Structures are given as structure tokens and as C-alpha cells.
Amino acid sequence: MEPVLLNTAQAAARLGLTEYQIQSAYRSKALPCRRIGRLVRFTQDDLDAFVERAKTGEYQPPRRGGRRTA
């Protein structure tokens, strides 16, 4: 059976996070993803591994707020 591929919104809903937090996690290489052209997709195994790393403290979510400019 082939794994189900989830988009960013679906992954965020399953983890109880925002889409921004999911995007930050895969851009920082903390959350594995599959790229199909410009599309980014996740498997349930990717999400499970991410949750396990978050439980052990290997991943810290991005801080809120933007850049400060002088």
C-alpha cells in the first residue's frame, strides 16, 4: 500500500500547528518532506518522526515575531 501524501494544511491540522510552523519546520530540515515539483508533501511517518524528535527536545519551534530592523 502506498503512503498517503498530505499537504501543508493537512499536516498542520493533524499536528495541531499552524501552516507557518509546518513551513518553518521543513525549511529548517527538522520535518522531512517530499517535493513534487513545487509542491511539498508529507507522509504520516514523517509527521510521527517529527513528533518523536519534538518530544525528546531535538526540535524547538520557531519563535513568534519577525525581524527587527533598526
N, C-alpha and C positions, 0 to 999 in steps of 0.2 A: 504494500500500500504506500502510495506517495504521500509525503508530508504536506499538510495544508499550509499555504503561504498566506501570511497576514500582512496587511498594510500598516502604516504608522498609526492610524486612528484605531484600528482593531487591536493592535499590540498595546496601545495606551489604555484602552478600555479594559483589557484583560489584566493589566498590571495595576490599574488604578492610578495611573500617572497622566500627565499632560502630554500632548504630542511634542511640545518643545523639549520636555525632559527625555523623551524617547529619541528625538533627533540629536540632542546633545550627547546622549549615551552612545549612539552608533557612530557619530562623528569623532568621538574621542576613543573609539575602538573598544569601549567597555562592553558594548552589546553587539554580538555578531549579527551580521545581516547578509542577505543575498541581494546582489544587484542584477537587475534585468534591464539593461539599457539604463535609462534614467530612473527607473523605479527601484524602490527599496522595499524588500520583503523580509519577513521573519518567520521562523518555524517555532512551534511550541517548545522544542528542545532548546532553541536559542534563548527564549524567554525564561525557561526553567534554570538554565545555566547562569543567566544574568541575576536571577533572584538568589540563587545559592551564593554567588560572589558578593552580593549586597549584604547577605546575612553574615558573612564572615568579615565584612568590613573592607574588602578589597576595592569596592566601588563607593565613592562618595558622590551623591547627586550634585549637580551644578548649583552654585549659589544664585539666589534671585538678584535681579538688578542688572543693569547694563554697565557699560564702561563709563568711567568718569573722565570728563575732559576738563582741562584746566582753563 
